[in-house]
Every structure is written in C-alpha cells, then in structure tokens.
Amino acid sequence: MFHDLFFSKSKSKVPKPCPIALSTRVRLARNLSEFPFPGRAESGQKKAVLSKCMSALGKVKPLQSCTSVELDELSELDRQILVEKHLISLELSQSDESGGVVLSNDRACSVMVNEEDHLRIQVLANGLDFSKVWKLADSLDSGIESSLDYAFDSQLGFLTACPTNLGTGMRASVMMHLPGLVMSKNMDKVINAVNHLGIAVRGLFGEGSDASGSIFQISNQQTLGESESAILERLEMTLENIVQQERLAREKLSEDDGLRLTDKISRAVGSLKTSYLIQSSEAMDHLSLIRLAADFGYLPEKFRALADRMFIEVQPGHVQLSAGKPIEPGERDRLRAETLRKEFLRMPQLNLNAQVD
Amino acid sequence: MKCHHCDSQATVHLTQIINGQMHKMDLCEACAQEKGVTNPDNLSIGNLLDENPSKVDASTASMTCESCGTTHQDFKKGGRLGCEACYHVFRPVLEPLLDGMHAGVKHFGKVPSRSVKKKSDDDSEELLTKELKKAVEEENYEKAAKLRDRLKKLQAKSSASA
C-alpha cells in the first residue's frame, strides 16, 4: 500500500521553498585520464594530479573568487569543521597526502581533489532546487573539462574508482527534516519503499552516519543507464511524495495526539533552556522539535533558522572551535549546553493556537 | 567510533526504528557479519561478487591490471578499481555486477566534449539494430516498427553526409 504512494506522480505540486527540505546537493565524480585513481596512485602521481587540478580549477569562472587549500596545511580541527559544514567529505579529511579542496567564496561550490576519485565537484543550495544546483554543477564540470582530459568510456560513461558511481558520476541528494514520519513510526516504511526505487536514505553526514535530529539525506543510488535529467526527475518525484507523507504524518500527529506532541516540543524547549550537560545527538533531537514547532507556527519563523544554525554549531568540531583550545568530551558537553542556554534563553511561550500551514 | 561489541573501529552504523524508538548501534565489519547485520538494499560489491561465484571462475581469479597492478582479489575485497584500464581488464566480472547495481548498463548522460570522441553514429546504428532484433524476437511489433523507422532515418542521414 505504502509502496504505491511512491509510484504514482503526485497531483499537487509541493510549493518551494519548503521547510521540510533543508538543502539540495549535486556531486559529480570525475577522474583524469592517464592517471591511476587516487586509491592506487603513487605519491608522485597524486602530487601531479593535485597540481594539474588546482591549476585547472583556478581558470573556471565560478571558482575565480575562491579559497584553495591543500589538506596537509590544515589542522585536524580545521578538517573536522569543514566536514561538519558539509564542505568536504570524511574520506578527504582523513587523506594522508595530496588532498585538496577549492571552495567558492559563497560556499556554494566545492571541488575536492584526490578523494576517492581525482575530482569531486559539489554544489549546494538551500531548500529543494535541483535545476539550479544541477545547472551550476554542469557548467562547473564543463569549465573544468575544457582544460583536463577526463577518464570516459562511451559505453560506461565517466569512469570512477567505485563502479557504484559509474556513468553520470552524479549523486544528487536532499537533506530532509522528517520528524512526523519518525514519530509516527513510518520512517522504516518510507526507507523500504524508496530503496526499491533505487533511492538511498542516510543520516546527516552521509554514508555510515546516524539519523539524529530526524534529518535524513536522500539520494539516487543508481548512476548508470539513465541521463542526469531522468535521475533528477525520478528523485524529485519521490521527494515530493515524501514531503506529502511527512505533511500527512504531521497533520495526523497533531489531530490524534496533539497533547503528546505539545508535551514533546515543550520539553525540548525546557531542555535547551536549562541543560548543563548535553551531547550532540540529544541536542539535535531537541533542535528538531524546535524546527517542527516553527513549522507548526508555535514559534516565530526565526527559530527555524536558529535551529538550522545550531544543528551545525552543536557538532563536536564546532564546539571545540568555540572553546579556542583542545577540550575533553565532558567539557564539550558543558560548553554545548552553555551555548544552547544562551541562544534559547529568550524563547517565547509556545503559541499553541497557531494555524498549521 | 568504537564497535559496540569489541574495541575495533566501527564501520557499520545501524539505525532501526522499533516501536517508534530509534535504536542506534555501531559495529565493526567482523561483528556486523557475525550478527548477520546485512542490508539487502545496500550495494556491497564484495557481497555481490560472492553471490555470483559461477561467473567468477579460475580464469578471472588470476586477472591483473597491467597498468596499475590491481588484482581481481583487490577488487573483490575493496570494491574499487585502480585506473581506467581496469574497466577493460575486469569487464567480464564487472558486467554482471553493473546489471544489478544500476538502472542499465549503458551510459545515457553527459558526454565530455573534449578528450573523448563522441558516440559515433555507427555505434547507435549497431545499438538500434540490436534493439530491433530483440523487439522482433519479443513480438513487440509496435516497438519494432518505431525502431525500424529510426534506423532508416539514421541510415539515410549517414548516406547523405557520406
């Protein structure tokens, strides 16, 4: 039953911007012809790839005002911060040599060098907007390709270190906030249904991360056999259905069990205002409820933005950065709670008479 | 992150929703295997390879890419290839895998304008002929008629430009 919902095209268009979708990302995996992939390359070859790519990237228009960094120059903390901001991957942050990243000044584009593939071109935008993100990623890719020879095969498409990225090399994903589906115990059904459509559901930090804060990264699993636009269209259709399911779940929760929902939100508010020690996963679960309260109109809009900002600020690296010196995990929990108390001190009473959108 | 059962580095992160409660567990590869934690929808190339033992016979076991030194064992273990040339060397073992992994086995997306010659007309003519033959075999005459028209058009175009 639940399955069918994902096969039929939704009739009503979901309005954009939609607060359920936090951000959209498109990532393209590319390799240079004539060099072994990074996992197999020798030190000298990786260095050559890094310098070739860095010089090519400097010529590309959207990256002309940018910051380029070689990973060797960064401290462990700097790397962690970039991971928490979704600007580099965990894999690149652990690279031992010749890893690099180029970030556009607006942070919308980032290109990683010598990650699993020679190049990982990534474009990020707020909300749900595949056409804008794909357009930018596509033009960035074409710009880079004008001065580099890519490894490409007419049958198999762009050749990548892992065959799961073969073909378009494109992974498109949307970060979605789905507390309604989690609370109504429907998330596992959604995951199963979309998996059958070749779509993957992961936690906030991608592969292997958990789903704290009811935030899920939903992306295409298949990269070969369909064009980029066909992949995006299928993914977008599925996402629109997920948004609808989330809306229904929220409506049902507030109708059937409104008091419990209010209680949950209210307790989250209390915890954020009064905790003295808090771990990042607990903080994220509370922030998720603040975000939900803003969606319901129980809290002013600005608290959604605050929750979104705090999702990142409560991550271990960011707390460490705010301390300005190395600190133990226990101290981190104290500092995190202190920051949250300060940020949420002036939170108003919940406006429970607000109309749901 | 450490494994829930032993002190090894956890690489498998399991999230399950049971009775509305989210349960999380971090496991190392060995413990995950032992506990039988496998996700049927997750694509692990290593697993897929093991599921197709008939396709991987003695002759493929000794395959090695001369260009980068990647062996069939390396690929089986890590699921990654070493260079462009690997895609030619390991093609026989790769093709059945791609079929289960992706929506198709032929690239339909962007083609880089530089570096590689565009897909030639010969290629699409060959492809259309193949598809036409298949459609006729399947007695799907409506599809066959459409394919025949496309093929005719293509042949007329290539003879005109020749």
Interface residues (C-beta under 8 A of the other chain):
Chain A: N31 S33 E34 F35 P36 F37 G39 R40 E116 D138 D141 S142 E145 S146 L148 D149 Y150 A151 F152 D153 S154 Q155 L156 G157 F158 L159 A161 C162 P163 T164 L166 G167 T168 M170 V182 M183 S184 K185 M187 D188 N192 N195 H196 G198 A200 G203 G208 S209 D210 A211 Q221 Q222 T223 L224 G225 E226 S227 E228 A230
Chain B: T11 V12 H13 T15 Q16 I17 N19 G20 M22 K24 D41 L43 I45 S67 C68 G69 T70 G78 G79 R80 L81 G82 C83 E84 Y87 L94 L97 L98 M101 H102 A103 G104 V105 K106 H107 F108 G109 K110 V111 P112 S113 R114 S115 V116 K117 K118 K119 D123
